Amino acid sequence: MSGELFRTAVGSELVVGRTFRGTPEDVWASITEPERTARWFGPWEGDGAPGNTIRVQMAFEEGEPWFDARIEACDPPRRLGLSVLDENDSWRMDLLVTPVTDGTRLRLVHHLRNLDAIGEMGPGWEYYLDLLVAARAGTPRPSFDDYYPRLKPYYLGLVDSGEASEEVVRPDV
């Protein structure tokens, strides 16, 4: 588990990350090129430019639903910011790519207005990032059953135990 919870001036941030072998440009391609996102999240269609709305499919969810995502920020190969509107809610996220000594670090930052669904979101993002690990390594895909409900107590514990760091200013978000 890699999830952390940070308090901000406007809510909280759930941050889940992985480190990959490869360059930031290669990891960036894994999160932005439709044929590569199809391997671990789902394909997308539309004009992928800042200010535009694209359609994204969640290929590993029941019913393989599509949703709209507006590209709020695109700073290759460093930051992709999205506002997502699905059938239940709207939410914001950033994908941050950073070079590190042993490869490239990807951090997924889900900006939360409230913490009601953190017990589902945390395991879900762990699962999707491990799908990306498997897609990049050419290994078998993990099963969501290995993440949920097993990881739910960990994520609820971030809230219940007060483990969330107090307000954090993130220069790269």
N, C-alpha and C positions, 0 to 999 in steps of 0.2 A: 504494500500500500504506500502510495506516495502523496496522498491528498493532505493538503493543509488548508486551514481556514483563517482568513485575515479580515478584520473589521476595517471598514472604510468610512468616510464621512457620509456616504449615501447608502450603506448597506454592508454587504460582506462579499468577499471573493473566495471562491473555492478554486484552489490551484492544484492541478494534477500534472505530473511531468514524467518524461522518459528521456534517456540519453541514447543517442544512436551513433553508430559508426557512420562516417560520411560527412560531407561538407554541409554547411548551412543551405547552399543552393540545392543540393540533392534532397534534403529534408523538406525544404520549401516546396519542391516539385511534388513530393508525396502528399502535401496538404493542399495543393492548389490545382494540379493538373487533373482534369476529369477522369482520364483513364487510370490514373494512379489512386485517386480518392475512391474509385469504384472497388478497389481491392480490399479496402478496410473500413470504409464508411458507406459509400454509395456514390453513384455518378451525380454530376450536376450539369445543368444546361443554362445557357444565357450568356450575356456579355459580362465577363468577370472583371469589371472595372469599378473603382470607387464611386459610390453614389448609385450604382445599379443594383437591381434585385435579380437574383438567380433562383432557380428551382433546384433543390437538393433532395435526393432520395436516400432514405435510411434503409439500405439494402439488407441489413442484418436484424431488422425489427419485424415483428409479426405484421403481415400485410404490406411490408415494404413501402411505407407511406412517403409522400413527397411533402416538402414544406418550402416556404419562401424565406430567403435570407438576403438581407441588404448588406452590401459591402460598405462598411463605414470607414475602414482604413486598409490600405494595402501598401506596405513598405517592404518590397522584396529585398533580400530574403529574411527579413527581420520580424515583421508584424502583419498579421491579418486580423482585422476587427470586423465582427459580424453582429447584426441584429437579426434575430430569428423570430419568425411568427409561425407557430404551429397551431394545431386544432385546440390546444389547451391554454396557451399563454404566449407572451412575447418575452424574450430575454436576450441578453448581450453576452458575447464572449470574445476573447482575444486568443490567438495562437501566436506565441512568442518563440522565435528561433534564435538561439544564442550559441556561438562557437565556444567550446570548452576544450580542455586539454586532451581528452580522450575521444573527441568527436563533436557532436552537436546536441544541445539540449533543447527539447521542445516542451514548453509549458502551456497548458490549456488553462485559461483563466475564465471561469464562469462567474459573471457579475450577478450577485443575488440580491433581490429586494427583500426577501425573507428566507428563512431557513426551513420552511415547512417540508420540502421534498429532498433535503440533503441526503437522507438515508437511501434514496433511490438514485439521485444524481451522481453521488460519489462513486458507487459501484459501477454505474453506467459508463462514466468517463474512464475509469480504470479499465473496463472491458474494451472500450473503443481504442484506447491507446495501445492495449495489448494486441488488438487486431492489427493496428499499424505495425507493431513490432513483428508480428508473424508475417504480414504482407511483405515487409522489407527483407526479412530473413528467409522467406520461402518455406516457413514451417507451418504445421497445421494450425488452423484457427482455434482460439480458446472457445469454451462454451460459457455462455452467460450464466449458466447454473453454478459455475465456479466462483462467481462474483456476488450474485444476489440470491438469497438474502445474507450469505455469509459475511459480507463486508458492511452491511447496514449498521451493526452496532458500533463499528469503528467510527463511521461518519457521524452518527448520532452522538457519539462520545465527544467529538470535537466541539459540539455545541453544548452538551450537558455539563462537561467538565470545565468549561470556560477556557479550553485550550486555544481558542482563537486568539491570535495576536491582536493587540489593540491597534487602532488606526495606523495604517501603513501608507506611506507615500511611495508609489512605485514609479520611478522615472521612466521606465520602459513600457508603461501601459497608458 
